[in-house]
């Protein structure tokens, strides 16, 4: 993953400043949600092979569903950003871990 691309962009509020009387979701612009879905798509494309053109549409549906689940469950915008960041980071870490193990498995198969 590229640096801190999953952290909230500068200028985006972390949470409602009035102590929570206004739902934080009303302050999150649709463009911000679209950018997050796009970032999720980029991460998913790196880790899920797309073999047919319809696969890209399915990947988009997955990204949208994932973002909607986090959006619904988050307590505030900081929580929303944190949950998405942690999930994407865990996917990156898992992928890197799997890649480091795969050569070992294939080498042990060849030598046996």
N, C-alpha and C positions, 0 to 999 in steps of 0.2 A: 504494500500500500504506500502511496506517495505521502510521506511525512504526516502532517496532521490534517489531511483533506477531509476527515470525517468530523472534525471539531467545528463548532459553530463559527460561521464567517464573522469577521469583524463588522460591527454595526448591527448585528442581529441581537435582539434582547435575549438574555438568558432566561428570564421569567417575568411574569407580570410584576410591576413595581408597586402596585397598590395593596400588597399583602394577600393577594389571592381572591379578592372579591370579584374580579373579572376573569372568566375562563381564559387561560393562556392561549388556547387554540384560536380564539378570535383575533389575536395579535400576530399569528403566524401567517405570512402571506402565501398564497397558493404557489407563487414562483419559487419560494423557498422549499416547499414540499416537492415540487417538480425537480429542483436541483438535487435534492436528496435521493429521489427515485432514480435519477440519472446516475448518480454516484454508485448506488446499489447495483444498478445494471452493469456498470463498468466492472465492478468487483465480481459479480456473478459470471460475466463473460470470460473473465480470466480463469475461472475455476470449473465452469461447466461447458463441456464441448457442445457446440451447436452444429448439428449435422444437416438440418433441413431449414429452409427459410422460415417455416412456421415456428421453429424453435425460438426465434428472436421474440415473437409475439408471446409465447409461453413464458419466456424469461421476464418480459416486461410485466406480465400478469403476476408472476411470483414477486417481483420487486415492489409492485404496487400493493399487493396483499400484505407483504412484510411491513412496508412503511405504514399502512393503515392500522395494523395490529399494534405497532409501537405507538403511533399517534393516539390511538384510543386508550392504551394502557398507561401512558406516561402521566406523571403527576404535574409536570411543568415542562417548559421548553428545555431547560437544562437536563432534565431526566430523559426527555425525548432524544436529545442529541447524544447523551451519554450511552443510552441503550443501543442506539444504532451504531455508534462508534465501537462499542465493545463487541457487538455481534460481528461487525465487518472485520475487526481486528482478530477475533477468534477464528474466523474463516481463513484469513490470511495465514495465521500461525499454523492452523491445522494443515493447510495446503503446503506450507514450507516444510512442516514436519513429515508429511507423507512423501514429499519429493526427496527428502534426505534419506528416508527409509527405503524407498523403491530401488535405488541403485544397489543397496546392500542385498536386498532380496534377489534381484536378478543376478548379481555376482555370485551369491551362494548357490543359486540353482545351476549356474554354468560350471562352477568348480566341482559340484557333486556329480 
